[in-house]
Amino acid sequence: MKKTLIVVILLVVIVLIARPFFCNTEDKQSDKEPEKQQPLSISDNTDAFKQSYTQLLDAYNTLKNALVASDTAKASAAALALHTAADSLKVNEIKGDSTGVIKETAASFSSTISGSAQALAAAKDLNNKRKEFVTIADNIWSLTRTVRYSGQKLYWQYCPMAFDNKGAYWISYEREIKNPYFGSKMLNCGTVEDSLSY
């Protein structure tokens, strides 16, 4: 009888000791850290890409300055140059895109910029040109962040009063505000919201 009691006690002790190892599998699984996704990797881009991207930004800057000056003819000419620069952007020269997602995203932004630049060039009145400029600015900013352009420092500026107080953004090479949505009427209306310099 003593032997049976000792065996039963030993079995109970073994079960109590082994229980956390066998019965608590749900808790163990939740204790594990979730598998982390690998970030998209991108390295320094080729000189060909940088040059084509600089041309895109320069064409954009010329367009912005034409809108600041409220010059519809210069804005149309600059928009056509931007259209050409967007179509010529060397997206395939982006280096280090391990998944291809960055190239695809850049190509999509570039296509939108090209189409909007063409629409801006065709628009007859300055207000419609400025409305199209919003799309261009938003897409160039997103594209710049996507490809991590490592050239000139860029400023992301905002005017809360543009388009009946809906607000609109634009990119500038300078920190100083020169509003493309109001021109000389409200040249300095706006704030610097962000900047990029990779």
C-alpha positions in Angstrom: 0.0 0.0 0.0 2.9 2.3 0.8 4.4 1.5 -2.6 1.1 2.4 -4.4 0.8 5.6 -2.5 4.4 6.6 -3.3 3.8 5.8 -7.0 0.6 7.9 -7.1 2.4 10.8 -5.4 5.2 10.6 -7.9 2.8 10.5 -10.8 1.0 13.6 -9.5 4.3 15.4 -9.0 5.4 14.5 -12.6 2.0 15.6 -14.0 2.2 18.9 -12.2 5.8 19.5 -13.3 5.1 18.5 -16.9 1.7 20.2 -17.3 3.1 23.7 -18.2 5.1 22.1 -21.0 2.3 20.2 -22.6 -0.9 22.0 -21.7 0.0 25.6 -22.2 0.8 25.7 -26.0 -1.5 28.6 -26.7 0.4 30.9 -24.3 3.7 29.8 -25.7 2.7 30.7 -29.2 1.4 34.1 -28.2 4.7 34.7 -26.3 6.6 34.3 -29.6 7.4 37.6 -31.4 5.6 37.8 -34.7 7.8 37.3 -37.7 9.0 40.7 -38.8 8.7 41.6 -42.4 11.8 42.6 -44.2 11.8 46.2 -45.2 12.2 47.1 -48.8 15.8 47.9 -49.4 17.1 50.6 -51.7 20.6 51.7 -52.1 22.1 54.8 -53.7 20.6 55.2 -57.2 22.6 55.4 -60.4 23.9 58.7 -61.8 21.5 58.2 -64.8 18.5 58.1 -62.4 19.7 61.0 -60.3 20.2 63.1 -63.4 16.7 62.3 -64.8 15.2 63.0 -61.4 17.0 66.3 -61.1 15.5 67.2 -64.5 12.1 66.3 -63.3 12.5 68.5 -60.2 13.9 71.4 -62.1 11.0 71.2 -64.6 8.6 71.2 -61.6 10.4 74.1 -60.0 10.1 76.1 -63.3 6.4 75.4 -63.3 5.9 76.4 -59.7 7.7 79.7 -60.4 5.6 80.4 -63.4 2.5 79.9 -61.2 3.9 82.1 -58.6 4.3 84.8 -61.3 0.8 84.0 -62.6 2.2 83.6 -66.1 -0.1 81.2 -68.0 2.2 80.9 -71.1 5.3 80.1 -69.0 3.2 77.7 -66.9 2.1 75.8 -70.0 5.6 75.6 -71.4 7.0 74.4 -68.1 4.2 71.8 -67.8 5.1 70.4 -71.2 8.8 70.2 -70.1 7.6 68.4 -66.9 5.5 66.0 -68.9 8.6 65.1 -71.0 10.8 64.8 -67.9 8.2 62.5 -66.2 8.0 60.3 -69.3 11.8 60.2 -69.5 12.4 59.3 -65.8 14.8 56.4 -65.7 12.8 54.3 -63.2 14.7 51.1 -64.3 17.9 52.7 -62.9 16.7 52.6 -59.3 19.1 50.4 -57.5 18.6 48.1 -54.6 14.9 47.5 -55.1 14.8 43.9 -53.8 11.1 43.3 -54.6 10.4 45.5 -57.6 7.7 47.4 -55.6 9.7 50.7 -55.5 10.2 50.7 -59.3 6.5 49.9 -59.9 5.4 52.6 -57.4 7.8 55.1 -59.0 6.5 54.3 -62.5 2.9 54.9 -61.3 3.7 58.2 -59.7 5.7 59.2 -62.8 2.8 58.3 -65.1 0.3 60.4 -63.0 2.7 63.4 -63.0 3.1 63.1 -66.8 -0.7 63.0 -67.3 -1.4 65.9 -64.9 1.4 68.0 -66.5 -0.2 67.5 -69.9 -3.6 68.4 -68.5 -2.1 71.5 -66.9 -0.5 72.6 -70.2 -3.9 72.2 -71.9 -5.9 74.2 -69.3 -6.7 77.6 -70.5 -7.2 79.5 -67.2 -4.8 80.0 -64.4 -7.2 78.6 -61.7 -7.5 75.3 -63.5 -3.8 75.1 -64.0 -3.3 75.6 -60.3 -5.9 72.9 -59.5 -3.9 70.4 -61.7 -0.7 71.6 -60.0 -2.0 70.2 -56.6 -1.9 66.6 -58.1 1.5 67.1 -59.5 2.9 68.4 -56.2 1.4 65.6 -54.2 2.7 62.9 -56.6 6.2 64.4 -56.9 6.5 64.6 -53.1 5.4 61.0 -52.7 7.7 59.9 -55.5 10.7 61.7 -53.9 10.0 59.9 -50.7 9.7 56.6 -52.4 12.9 56.8 -54.3 14.8 58.6 -51.5 16.2 61.2 -53.9 19.5 62.3 -52.5 20.0 65.6 -54.3 18.8 69.1 -53.4 17.0 69.6 -50.1 13.2 70.0 -50.7 10.6 71.9 -48.6 7.0 70.7 -48.4 4.9 73.9 -48.0 1.3 74.4 -47.3 -1.3 77.2 -47.9 -4.4 76.6 -45.8 -6.4 79.2 -47.8 -5.9 77.7 -51.2 -9.1 76.7 -53.1 -11.7 78.2 -50.8 -9.8 77.2 -47.6 -9.4 73.6 -48.5 -5.7 74.0 -48.5 -3.0 72.8 -50.8 0.7 71.8 -50.7 3.7 72.4 -53.0 7.4 71.7 -53.1 10.1 74.3 -53.0 13.8 74.5 -53.3 13.8 77.4 -50.8 12.5 77.6 -47.3 11.0 81.0 -48.1 7.3 80.9 -48.9 6.3 81.9 -52.5 2.8 80.7 -52.9 2.0 79.3 -56.4 -1.8 79.2 -55.6 -2.2 83.0 -55.1 0.8 84.5 -56.7 1.3 88.2 -55.9 -2.1 88.4 -54.2 -0.9 86.4 -51.2 2.7 85.6 -52.1 3.9 84.7 -48.6 0.8 82.9 -47.4 1.9 79.4 -46.2 4.1 77.4 -43.9 6.9 74.9 -44.2 5.4 71.6 -43.1 8.3 69.2 -43.8 11.6 68.9 -45.6 13.5 66.1 -47.3 17.2 65.6 -47.6 18.4 62.0 -47.9 
